[in-house]
C-alpha cells in the first residue's frame, strides 16, 4: 500500500484528530451534532471527515433502527474511529445518510 499523505486541516475553529496519532479528521465547521452515542459512549455526527478509510458496508441494528454503515479507520495508524452512514431504512433517520460518526473516546482536540 505504501505511505499515504494526510490532509492537514488549517482552520480557525476546533480541529479533531485521531487520539492515537493525532492525524487531522474534522473541524467544528463540519460538526452537526454532539448528541449521539457510539460503542464507547458519546459520539459526534459530522458532515465531512478526512484521512479515513472505510470498511465493508454492513447492515447494523442501532437504537434508531436498521442502518447500512461502514466502519471508518484512521489512514495513518488504522485505529477504529466510528462509522459512515450509507443508508437508513427508517424514514426519519434519512438525514444521516452520507454522514460520519466519530466516537469521542477515539478522537482528540488537536488545535
Secondary structure as GFF3:
##gff-version 3
##sequence-region A 1 111
A	DSSP	beta_strand	15	18	.	.	.	ID=ss1
A	DSSP	beta_strand	24	27	.	.	.	ID=ss2
A	DSSP	three_ten_helix	28	30	.	.	.	ID=ss3
A	DSSP	beta_strand	31	38	.	.	.	ID=ss4
A	DSSP	beta_strand	41	46	.	.	.	ID=ss5
A	DSSP	beta_strand	52	62	.	.	.	ID=ss6
A	DSSP	beta_strand	65	74	.	.	.	ID=ss7
A	DSSP	beta_strand	80	88	.	.	.	ID=ss8
A	DSSP	three_ten_helix	91	96	.	.	.	ID=ss9
A	DSSP	beta_strand	100	103	.	.	.	ID=ss10
A	DSSP	three_ten_helix	104	106	.	.	.	ID=ss11
A	DSSP	beta_strand	107	109	.	.	.	ID=ss12
###
